[in-house]
């Protein structure tokens, strides 16, 4: 009993520590104005941090001057001085891109030595071990985590797209990379450009090595002088630097006339490479250029066809990329005093005391539709119908789709429109028409993220599964298939097929009351497969009715039993009544007058 009481007492004493709430503090460079003006240097860190502040219920959220490291260090110290246990505090430091790496490392070391964990976003590596890092008792690395996008993986995505584009081109491609000089800091640092080039090289050799593409000597360009802004187009220094980059590319194109692919580490540099190619290589459309960053400038060049692809680091995408990664990392860093758990992917930098975690990237290409087609149809089987059982409200259905209620089957929406009456043979009960039929259904296997591509995919209809159907009252005589369009697919997986046919249908005609007779013709659409349910929710339209008839239409739906199998039907009913005015004048009135005269004559 005494031992049990001691255990309970110990648990009570340790309970405050065990339930110590984690505190997250977000510190950002005050470059909001640059972001609001659409500056190319702004990667959307504020957008990500705004989202994080709400998602993580951040204790503090404040802006600091990018170069004021003293204020940053002091602010961290003030927060931790008032903390009961500094170890449960995590600081997310936004991208202070203008910080000198060594000065920033000193601030980071100070925060960690005070017991806090620290997460930062930057492409520049940190090395705090040389600044006297001493971890508090009971802690181990990593308590400093660098979250960034992977230049190497981005390069591999570009390499895969390059293979796709050149698969049908018989000639061998010669690839060169635009690499920044080792000295200096500027746009597209040398490490990033080399890693991008390494990624492209490895993927090309792996994915299309049979094409034997060659990688020639890199084009080394001068680093942009410190203090220059790439948006300051009036700056003579910037113009001089731009010219020097284009001259380097031009010299390489002249020296090696076989260069056909240029890999660049920034969209801005891709623009300079394209300008050089347009000047020094008359047939510039034969040179493929890649960018990196997916800036507004990059989007323009993709649309114009000046670049074949660029990598979006997704810093600004809600719930993706940087935001998604930070939302997982920050709570864990603040809660796990012994560092990141093994289930979270991480890479320890060799010889350094910091952890690095890569956020997701996405490839955007000029031929985005072609890229999506390749991705979606890699394992797609057009002979297998899509499943309708994952429709909301039907997920608890455990029986077969064949026996499922209609609302749980694959819904096929139909529209019959632009009906042109070509010929009417009332005596035989036949109506020859040309018509357009639109079918729409959901195939979740063909859905994709609209953030990646927000357009439609158009592809040959033989490549996708199509719901089989037939017309129940179609006359087996002259039937012409005038047109069957390619199917269009949107990002949600909805597939649309349009068919134009000319056919003869059997109708119910009653000529006993001529010329006051009326006829009804039903175009009955029947779904052949029991896993589908057809409906006429898209509508029914008549294009140009016969001048001799008043026409109107409506839709009815039912099921039919065929060999104990229930199939859905849609009846597009067309009713046409004869226009009697002309018949009254030409037939009825003369007949009445003649009968009246004959009656009076007797």
Secondary structure as the mmCIF struct_conf table of DSSP 4:
data_model
#
loop_
_struct_conf.conf_type_id
_struct_conf.id
_struct_conf.beg_label_comp_id
_struct_conf.beg_label_asym_id
_struct_conf.beg_label_seq_id
_struct_conf.end_label_comp_id
_struct_conf.end_label_asym_id
_struct_conf.end_label_seq_id
HELX_RH_AL_P HELX_RH_AL_P1 UNK A 2 UNK A 18
TURN_TY1_P TURN_TY1_P1 UNK A 19 UNK A 19
HELX_LH_PP_P HELX_LH_PP_P1 UNK A 20 UNK A 22
STRN STRN1 UNK A 23 UNK A 29
BEND BEND1 UNK A 30 UNK A 30
HELX_RH_AL_P HELX_RH_AL_P2 UNK A 32 UNK A 36
TURN_TY1_P TURN_TY1_P2 UNK A 37 UNK A 38
TURN_TY1_P TURN_TY1_P3 UNK A 40 UNK A 41
BEND BEND2 UNK A 44 UNK A 44
HELX_RH_AL_P HELX_RH_AL_P3 UNK A 45 UNK A 55
TURN_TY1_P TURN_TY1_P4 UNK A 56 UNK A 57
BEND BEND3 UNK A 59 UNK A 59
STRN STRN2 UNK A 60 UNK A 64
TURN_TY1_P TURN_TY1_P5 UNK A 66 UNK A 67
HELX_RH_AL_P HELX_RH_AL_P4 UNK A 69 UNK A 81
TURN_TY1_P TURN_TY1_P6 UNK A 82 UNK A 82
BEND BEND4 UNK A 84 UNK A 84
HELX_RH_3T_P HELX_RH_3T_P1 UNK A 86 UNK A 88
STRN STRN3 UNK A 89 UNK A 93
TURN_TY1_P TURN_TY1_P7 UNK A 97 UNK A 98
BEND BEND5 UNK A 99 UNK A 99
HELX_RH_AL_P HELX_RH_AL_P5 UNK A 101 UNK A 113
TURN_TY1_P TURN_TY1_P8 UNK A 114 UNK A 115
STRN STRN4 UNK A 117 UNK A 121
BEND BEND6 UNK A 123 UNK A 124
HELX_RH_3T_P HELX_RH_3T_P2 UNK A 129 UNK A 131
TURN_TY1_P TURN_TY1_P9 UNK A 132 UNK A 132
HELX_LH_PP_P HELX_LH_PP_P2 UNK A 135 UNK A 136
TURN_TY1_P TURN_TY1_P10 UNK A 137 UNK A 138
BEND BEND7 UNK A 141 UNK A 141
BEND BEND8 UNK A 143 UNK A 143
STRN STRN5 UNK A 144 UNK A 149
HELX_RH_AL_P HELX_RH_AL_P6 UNK A 151 UNK A 166
TURN_TY1_P TURN_TY1_P11 UNK A 167 UNK A 168
BEND BEND9 UNK A 171 UNK A 171
HELX_LH_PP_P HELX_LH_PP_P3 UNK A 172 UNK A 173
STRN STRN6 UNK A 174 UNK A 180
BEND BEND10 UNK A 182 UNK A 184
BEND BEND11 UNK A 187 UNK A 188
HELX_RH_AL_P HELX_RH_AL_P7 UNK A 190 UNK A 207
BEND BEND12 UNK A 208 UNK A 208
HELX_RH_3T_P HELX_RH_3T_P3 UNK A 209 UNK A 211
STRN STRN7 UNK A 214 UNK A 215
STRN STRN8 UNK A 219 UNK A 221
HELX_LH_PP_P HELX_LH_PP_P4 UNK A 222 UNK A 225
TURN_TY1_P TURN_TY1_P12 UNK A 226 UNK A 227
TURN_TY1_P TURN_TY1_P13 UNK A 230 UNK A 231
TURN_TY1_P TURN_TY1_P14 UNK A 233 UNK A 234
HELX_RH_AL_P HELX_RH_AL_P8 UNK A 236 UNK A 255
TURN_TY1_P TURN_TY1_P15 UNK A 257 UNK A 258
STRN STRN9 UNK A 261 UNK A 263
BEND BEND13 UNK A 265 UNK A 266
HELX_RH_AL_P HELX_RH_AL_P9 UNK A 267 UNK A 280
BEND BEND14 UNK A 282 UNK A 283
HELX_RH_3T_P HELX_RH_3T_P4 UNK A 284 UNK A 286
STRN STRN10 UNK A 288 UNK A 290
BEND BEND15 UNK A 292 UNK A 293
HELX_RH_AL_P HELX_RH_AL_P10 UNK A 296 UNK A 304
TURN_TY1_P TURN_TY1_P16 UNK A 305 UNK A 305
BEND BEND16 UNK A 306 UNK A 306
BEND BEND17 UNK A 308 UNK A 308
STRN STRN11 UNK A 309 UNK A 312
TURN_TY1_P TURN_TY1_P17 UNK A 315 UNK A 316
BEND BEND18 UNK A 317 UNK A 317
TURN_TY1_P TURN_TY1_P18 UNK A 318 UNK A 319
BEND BEND19 UNK A 320 UNK A 320
HELX_RH_AL_P HELX_RH_AL_P11 UNK A 321 UNK A 335
TURN_TY1_P TURN_TY1_P19 UNK A 337 UNK A 338
TURN_TY1_P TURN_TY1_P20 UNK A 342 UNK A 343
BEND BEND20 UNK A 344 UNK A 344
STRN STRN12 UNK A 347 UNK A 348
HELX_LH_PP_P HELX_LH_PP_P5 UNK A 349 UNK A 349
TURN_TY1_P TURN_TY1_P21 UNK A 350 UNK A 351
BEND BEND21 UNK A 353 UNK A 353
STRN STRN13 UNK A 355 UNK A 359
HELX_LH_PP_P HELX_LH_PP_P6 UNK A 360 UNK A 360
STRN STRN14 UNK A 362 UNK A 365
TURN_TY1_P TURN_TY1_P22 UNK A 366 UNK A 367
HELX_RH_AL_P HELX_RH_AL_P12 UNK A 368 UNK A 376
TURN_TY1_P TURN_TY1_P23 UNK A 377 UNK A 377
BEND BEND22 UNK A 378 UNK A 379
TURN_TY1_P TURN_TY1_P24 UNK A 382 UNK A 383
BEND BEND23 UNK A 384 UNK A 384
HELX_LH_PP_P HELX_LH_PP_P7 UNK A 385 UNK A 387
TURN_TY1_P TURN_TY1_P25 UNK A 389 UNK A 390
BEND BEND24 UNK A 391 UNK A 391
TURN_TY1_P TURN_TY1_P26 UNK A 392 UNK A 393
TURN_TY1_P TURN_TY1_P27 UNK A 395 UNK A 396
BEND BEND25 UNK A 399 UNK A 399
BEND BEND26 UNK A 401 UNK A 401
TURN_TY1_P TURN_TY1_P28 UNK A 402 UNK A 403
BEND BEND27 UNK A 404 UNK A 404
HELX_RH_3T_P HELX_RH_3T_P5 UNK A 406 UNK A 408
BEND BEND28 UNK A 409 UNK A 409
STRN STRN15 UNK A 410 UNK A 425
TURN_TY1_P TURN_TY1_P29 UNK A 426 UNK A 429
STRN STRN16 UNK A 430 UNK A 442
HELX_RH_3T_P HELX_RH_3T_P6 UNK A 444 UNK A 446
TURN_TY1_P TURN_TY1_P30 UNK A 450 UNK A 452
BEND BEND29 UNK A 455 UNK A 455
STRN STRN17 UNK A 457 UNK A 459
HELX_RH_3T_P HELX_RH_3T_P7 UNK A 461 UNK A 463
BEND BEND30 UNK A 464 UNK A 464
STRN STRN18 UNK A 469 UNK A 471
TURN_TY1_P TURN_TY1_P31 UNK A 472 UNK A 473
STRN STRN19 UNK A 474 UNK A 474
BEND BEND31 UNK A 476 UNK A 477
STRN STRN20 UNK A 480 UNK A 484
HELX_LH_PP_P HELX_LH_PP_P8 UNK A 485 UNK A 486
STRN STRN21 UNK A 487 UNK A 489
TURN_TY1_P TURN_TY1_P32 UNK A 491 UNK A 492
STRN STRN22 UNK A 494 UNK A 506
STRN STRN23 UNK A 508 UNK A 510
TURN_TY1_P TURN_TY1_P33 UNK A 512 UNK A 515
BEND BEND32 UNK A 516 UNK A 516
STRN STRN24 UNK A 518 UNK A 527
BEND BEND33 UNK A 528 UNK A 529
TURN_TY1_P TURN_TY1_P34 UNK A 530 UNK A 531
STRN STRN25 UNK A 532 UNK A 544
TURN_TY1_P TURN_TY1_P35 UNK A 547 UNK A 548
STRN STRN26 UNK A 549 UNK A 562
TURN_TY1_P TURN_TY1_P36 UNK A 563 UNK A 564
STRN STRN27 UNK A 565 UNK A 578
HELX_RH_AL_P HELX_RH_AL_P13 UNK A 581 UNK A 583
HELX_RH_PI_P HELX_RH_PI_P1 UNK A 584 UNK A 588
HELX_RH_AL_P HELX_RH_AL_P14 UNK A 589 UNK A 601
#
